[in-house]
Amino acid sequence: MGNSELAVSNITRLMEQQERSFAWLSRTTGIPYKRLLAEVKNQTTPMKLDTALAAAAALGAELPALVAA
């Protein structure tokens, strides 16, 4: 997904603001915990579009807001 670094930064910021954990995000989105860690926390794998969409929905944001500067 293009702009994945910006999306990761915004997802992480929203999680901190809402005091949410990766475990919560995993449970809420149905995305495996290890995949979230690889795509969002550790950034060892590029973020997939479905991850970004699910995270945005869980955090009450829209995808364009996550990838906009």
N, C-alpha and C positions, 0 to 999 in steps of 0.2 A: 504494500500500500504506500503510495506517495505521501509525503509529509508525516511519516510514522513517528519521527523523533518529536515533532511538535505535538502530535496526538498523545504520545506517551507522556510528555511533560504536562500536558493539560489534564490527562486522566489522573496522573499522580497528584497534581495540585488539588483537583476536586476531591480525591480520596482523602487527602490530608485535611482539607477544609471541612469535610463531612465526617471526619474521624472514622473512616471505613478502612477495613483491612483487605488484603488480597484474599483471605479465606472468605470474607463476606462477599466480595465481588465474584469469587468462584461459585459460591452457593447461589447467589442471585442470578447470575448469567447462565449457569450450567456449563461454563467453560472450565476444563480441568485446571486445578490449582497450579500444577507444574507448567502448563502452557502459559498461564498468566505471568508466572514468574519469568519465564524465558522471553516472552514478548514485551512485557511492561517493566518489570523490576530490573532484571539483569540485561535486557536488550540483547540477548544472544541470538535471537531469532527475529526477523522483521515482523512487525505487527500485521496480522491478517485483517481484512476488511470486516469479517464477521465478529472478530474480537472487538474492534473499535465500535461497531454498531451496538453490540450488546453492552459494552461498558458505558457508552454514552447513555443508552436507555436506562441502565441501572442507576446511573449517577444524576439522572434528570437533565441531561444535556442533549444537544443535537450534534450529529457528526460534523456538520460544517463549523460549528463553534469550536470543536476540538482541534480542527486542522487549520483554523484561521489564526493569523498572527495577532 
